[in-house]
Amino acid sequence: MDFYETVFIGAGLSCLAAARAWRGDAIVLEREARPGGLCRSEQAGGFTFDRTGHLLHLRHARTRRLVRRLLAGELAKLERDTWVYSHGVYTRYPFQSHFHGLPPEVAAECLLGAFEAERESEKRRAEPRRFDRWVLDRFGRGVARHFMFPYNRKLWTVPPESLTTDWLGRFVPRPDLREIVLGALADRPERGGYNARFDYPLRGGIESLVRALARGVRRLECGCEVRRIDLDKRELAIRGGGRLRFGRLVSSAPLPELVRMTRPLPDPVRKAASQLRCASVYNLNLGIRDPGKRFHWVYVPEPRYAIYRFGISSNFTLSAAPAGAAAVYTEWAYRGKRPDPAAMRRKVLADMKSIGLIRSRADVLAECPLDLEHAYAIYDRHRGPAVARIRRHLEKRGVYPIGRYGRWEYSSMEDAIMQGLELAGG
Ligand SMILES: Cc1cc2nc3c(=O)[nH]c(=O)nc-3n(C[C@H](O)[C@H](O)[C@H](O)COP(=O)(O)OP(=O)(O)OC[C@H]3O[C@@H](n4cnc5c(N)ncnc54)[C@H](O)[C@@H]3O)c2cc1C
């Protein structure tokens, strides 16, 4: 039986970045036919589709240098052009500082709510730990009602009162009252927040980053699904019968799956894993006749639409669609059993028609439905303690969870790459 000092489970960005920088004897095992995980891209009917929008928001000099070296001359640098669609109109993102253009009574409700929240903030002692309370405290009732509650209910698939604030970090912009008032009085383009600028590959979709990264990895085996891990024997079993011995494991497999395949583990660790929940995403990609819209992506908070967001990836790079057409991604989150795909497709097309991206089915030139089983790790009150308990135990036994689903977190491609580099100690 072969022995590797380090075995990486999964060839997404996190393990690829780690394996590329690793010193010593290592192998990457990937269950799919090609590397990339969520960062694979598909070709259909002349269009290139990612697994929904995958934009590079690079905050750290180190990752910026690495990505720009890997894709030298092949990166578009873009400024976000992003909107919210509600009440039948497009208003600028972020919603909480752009009430201009909303129906007057809605704009007034949002503005008065923001004033009230500001007044109440003087009495506040600590930031609430529950998401719904945080939203009301921070933005007021109007923003909660018209954007934050319905949008986040759709994305996380759970009520806002069951979410914590642990995921907010840089992801939710927090304008001050002056910006809010200015954004209500006039149409005010504003380029704030973590995703104001982004990079995107000129050709081949986001997978071209994966390909460039994977070229530097010495041993990578695809079509190798890890099924069982025996921590006492330091052995793992691969689907189809293969076995390997390992010294250390680095795993980007979803944390509950890692726990399920690992033996022996104490009951409290298994119980912690049973408390982890996630939302899945049905991602219907469409090649359509050019609708003449030049924005990048749009948030759709209202419950009458099933999708929570859509975007036009041929506005990131023209190569994503043939001339006269546009590559569009739509995102619909669900939890548990997957709803009927035919019914979901019908509803998404109806949403696209109602929002005005297509006039009829005849405008749809290509379709590429994708299912992202693990999309959003749900930040309820169990998540933090459960992840800490599982990681503590596994890491003591030489198993290191890494990446968005290894650590069961809400994080970006850059975070996945950073975690890999940090683990490799480079
Ligand atoms: C809807 C959505 C939109 C996003 N948009 C953006 C964005 O715009 N910008 C951004 O920066 N980030 C975005 N992200 C986040 C980004 O996709 C992830 O942070 C990143 O791809 C995670 O990489 P990873 O290596 O941690 O995990 P993954 O990409 O999930 O890779 C894990 C790999 O492990 C493999 N694997 C699992 N189990 C086994 C097993 N038992 N044996 C062998 N292999 C196994 C899987 O097949 C997979 O290839 C988005 C995520 C989602 C869900």
The ligand as an SDF file (V2000), in Angstrom:
LIG
                    3D

 53 58  0  0  0  0  0  0  0  0999 V2000
  -23.2680   30.5780   -5.0500 C   0  0  0  0  0  0  0  0  0  0  0  0
  -21.8340   30.9100   -4.7710 C   0  0  0  0  0  0  0  0  0  0  0  0
  -21.2470   32.0500   -5.3030 C   0  0  0  0  0  0  0  0  0  0  0  0
  -19.9140   32.3680   -5.0080 C   0  0  0  0  0  0  0  0  0  0  0  0
  -19.3630   33.4920   -5.5520 N   0  0  0  0  0  0  0  0  0  0  0  0
  -18.0890   33.8370   -5.2290 C   0  0  0  0  0  0  0  0  0  0  0  0
  -17.5040   35.0240   -5.7620 C   0  0  0  0  0  0  0  0  0  0  0  0
  -18.0990   35.7650   -6.5480 O   0  0  0  0  0  0  0  0  0  0  0  0
  -16.2380   35.3430   -5.3580 N   0  0  0  0  0  0  0  0  0  0  0  0
  -15.5180   34.5580   -4.4780 C   0  0  0  0  0  0  0  0  0  0  0  0
  -14.3760   34.8980   -4.1650 O   0  0  0  0  0  0  0  0  0  0  0  0
  -16.0540   33.4130   -3.9900 N   0  0  0  0  0  0  0  0  0  0  0  0
  -17.3040   33.0290   -4.3360 C   0  0  0  0  0  0  0  0  0  0  0  0
  -17.8410   31.8740   -3.8380 N   0  0  0  0  0  0  0  0  0  0  0  0
  -17.0250   31.0620   -2.9040 C   0  0  0  0  0  0  0  0  0  0  0  0
  -16.0230   30.1370   -3.6160 C   0  0  0  0  0  0  0  0  0  0  0  0
  -16.6940   29.3120   -4.5490 O   0  0  0  0  0  0  0  0  0  0  0  0
  -15.3520   29.2380   -2.5840 C   0  0  0  0  0  0  0  0  0  0  0  0
  -14.8480   30.0020   -1.5090 O   0  0  0  0  0  0  0  0  0  0  0  0
  -14.1970   28.4010   -3.1200 C   0  0  0  0  0  0  0  0  0  0  0  0
  -14.4460   27.9160   -4.4060 O   0  0  0  0  0  0  0  0  0  0  0  0
  -13.9990   27.2530   -2.1450 C   0  0  0  0  0  0  0  0  0  0  0  0
  -12.9410   26.4180   -2.5330 O   0  0  0  0  0  0  0  0  0  0  0  0
  -12.6690   25.1220   -1.6480 P   0  0  0  0  0  0  0  0  0  0  0  0
  -11.4050   24.5260   -2.1010 O   0  0  0  0  0  0  0  0  0  0  0  0
  -12.7490   25.5030   -0.2120 O   0  0  0  0  0  0  0  0  0  0  0  0
  -13.9300   24.1550   -1.8710 O   0  0  0  0  0  0  0  0  0  0  0  0
  -14.5490   23.4200   -3.1550 P   0  0  0  0  0  0  0  0  0  0  0  0
  -14.4740   24.2740   -4.3580 O   0  0  0  0  0  0  0  0  0  0  0  0
  -15.8740   22.9190   -2.6890 O   0  0  0  0  0  0  0  0  0  0  0  0
  -13.5750   22.1780   -3.3920 O   0  0  0  0  0  0  0  0  0  0  0  0
  -13.6650   20.9860   -2.6390 C   0  0  0  0  0  0  0  0  0  0  0  0
  -13.2990   19.8240   -3.5270 C   0  0  0  0  0  0  0  0  0  0  0  0
  -13.3010   18.6300   -2.7400 O   0  0  0  0  0  0  0  0  0  0  0  0
  -13.8200   17.5890   -3.5400 C   0  0  0  0  0  0  0  0  0  0  0  0
  -14.2610   16.5120   -2.6100 N   0  0  0  0  0  0  0  0  0  0  0  0
  -15.2630   16.5780   -1.6930 C   0  0  0  0  0  0  0  0  0  0  0  0
  -15.3750   15.4000   -1.0420 N   0  0  0  0  0  0  0  0  0  0  0  0
  -14.4110   14.5860   -1.5410 C   0  0  0  0  0  0  0  0  0  0  0  0
  -14.0320   13.2530   -1.2570 C   0  0  0  0  0  0  0  0  0  0  0  0
  -14.6630   12.5110   -0.3280 N   0  0  0  0  0  0  0  0  0  0  0  0
  -12.9910   12.7040   -1.9550 N   0  0  0  0  0  0  0  0  0  0  0  0
  -12.3270   13.4410   -2.9130 C   0  0  0  0  0  0  0  0  0  0  0  0
  -12.6790   14.7050   -3.2260 N   0  0  0  0  0  0  0  0  0  0  0  0
  -13.7030   15.2830   -2.5400 C   0  0  0  0  0  0  0  0  0  0  0  0
  -14.9490   18.2430   -4.3160 C   0  0  0  0  0  0  0  0  0  0  0  0
  -15.3050   17.4990   -5.4590 O   0  0  0  0  0  0  0  0  0  0  0  0
  -14.2930   19.5930   -4.6560 C   0  0  0  0  0  0  0  0  0  0  0  0
  -13.6090   19.5340   -5.8960 O   0  0  0  0  0  0  0  0  0  0  0  0
  -19.1510   31.5200   -4.1370 C   0  0  0  0  0  0  0  0  0  0  0  0
  -19.7410   30.3630   -3.6260 C   0  0  0  0  0  0  0  0  0  0  0  0
  -21.0660   30.0570   -3.9200 C   0  0  0  0  0  0  0  0  0  0  0  0
  -21.6770   28.8260   -3.3310 C   0  0  0  0  0  0  0  0  0  0  0  0
  1  2  1  0
  2  3  1  0
  2 52  2  0
  3  4  2  0
  4  5  1  0
  4 50  1  0
  5  6  2  0
  6  7  1  0
  6 13  1  0
  7  8  2  0
  7  9  1  0
  9 10  1  0
 10 11  2  0
 10 12  1  0
 12 13  2  0
 13 14  1  0
 14 15  1  0
 14 50  1  0
 15 16  1  0
 16 17  1  0
 16 18  1  0
 18 19  1  0
 18 20  1  0
 20 21  1  0
 20 22  1  0
 22 23  1  0
 23 24  1  0
 24 25  2  0
 24 26  1  0
 24 27  1  0
 27 28  1  0
 28 29  2  0
 28 30  1  0
 28 31  1  0
 31 32  1  0
 32 33  1  0
 33 34  1  0
 33 48  1  0
 34 35  1  0
 35 36  1  0
 35 46  1  0
 36 37  1  0
 36 45  1  0
 37 38  2  0
 38 39  1  0
 39 40  1  0
 39 45  2  0
 40 41  1  0
 40 42  2  0
 42 43  1  0
 43 44  2  0
 44 45  1  0
 46 47  1  0
 46 48  1  0
 48 49  1  0
 50 51  2  0
 51 52  1  0
 52 53  1  0
M  END
$$$$
